[in-house]
Amino acid sequence: MVPFLRTSAALLAVSLYVLIVAPPALAWTFVTGRLGGLYRAGYLGVRLGFLLAGLRIRLTGAEHVLTGRAAVYVANHGSNIDPPALFASLSGLFPRLCVLYKAELRRLPILVQVFDAAGFVPVERANRGQSLPAIERARQALVSGASFLVFPEGTRGPEGRLLPFKKGGFIMAIGAQVPIVPVVISGGQAAMQKGSLLIRPATVTVTVLEPIPTSGLTLDDRDELIVKARASMEKELARSYTESHLT
């Protein structure tokens, strides 16, 4: 009963927060052309929901965050908690932080306008005719200085393991000649299991790993780049999974 009540309170509070805060934040962005207020509003909304649901975020490996330049941060995806936890962990560290996200989320009212204003790029995973222009649009944003959050598995994977990676995030990183920064998120599935709508109190740890440069790489190198990023993430994922099951 307690997880149900906390989940209900978090969802209601965040929904009201979006209805009240998003319109003026969007108006401010359109008038001033500045994204800082919109990012701050998003960060506070996530923090509000996490507080009410009993979730805590812990960032480790902050020394690997490339605050002074654009990069593509590729993360595992085991729970619906992971994307907001990653955004809340990193959003205050960049002037522009965008997300490559699945186009199905464009059904969300109001938030779709927020996504567009923030420069987030939707991708239809099953539509190559749409996904290639979307990747090119993200590449251009990287060149202009934006960083991106990408979940290369494309959907939620099993606990402690990675699904095959989609290539889009790696293609746009090579095209813009910006680093790939692997990220491992742990604790999300303890907070919200796949198939469940309930959120349980937990600590979600976001671990930023050593960046992988792409300078001089071509699209022919994308598979090797994926292997390197995946190996780094698998090593950290195995460590965090073992640690969580020993405590």
Buried (B, 14 or more C-beta within 10 A) or exposed (E): EEBEEBBBEBBEBBEEBBEEBBEEBBEBBEEEEEBEBBBBBBBEBBBBBBEBBBBBBEBBBEEBBBEEEBBBBBBBBBBBBBBBBBBBBBBEEBEBBBBBBEBEBBEEEBBBBBBEBBBBBBBBBEEEEBBEEBBBBBBBBBBEEBBBBBBBBBEBBEBBEBBEBBBBBBBBBBBBBBBBBBBBBBBBBBBBBEEBEBBBBBBBBBBBBEBBEBEEBEEEBBEEBBEBBBEBBBEBBEEBBEEBEEE
